[in-house]
Amino acid sequence: MKSILTTLALVLATAPAQAALSGFYDSAEQINKILSSAAVADALRQASIGHVANTGTRSDGAHEWQVRTQECDLTIYLKPVPPQGVGKTTYELELGDACP
C-alpha cells in the first residue's frame, strides 16, 4: 500500500501544473483576442460592431464566436492552446468567410 501511495505522489509531483481561469476571465481572454485582431477588423471592413456572441463549440474543441455588424455576420473560431507548464490557455484565431 505504501508503494502505491509513493508512486501516486511521485506521479502527481511530476505532472505539469495548469492555472485555471474562471469562466468570466477565460471568456474575456477570448473576446480580447477577437477584438484586438487586425484580421478580424479587416474581415469586418472596419465596420462598427453591434454584437459579439459565443455560439457554440466546433467538433475539434474550437470555440465558435459570431461578430455582427450592421451588414455582416462573421464567424470566428478560437482554438485553445494549453500552456506548456504553468500558465493560462491562450487561443489561435481562425476566421470564417470574410464579409462581402
Secondary structure as GFF3:
##gff-version 3
##sequence-region A 1 100
A	DSSP	alpha_helix	2	14	.	.	.	ID=ss1
A	DSSP	alpha_helix	23	35	.	.	.	ID=ss2
A	DSSP	alpha_helix	38	43	.	.	.	ID=ss3
A	DSSP	beta_strand	51	57	.	.	.	ID=ss4
A	DSSP	beta_strand	63	68	.	.	.	ID=ss5
A	DSSP	beta_strand	73	81	.	.	.	ID=ss6
A	DSSP	beta_strand	90	95	.	.	.	ID=ss7
###
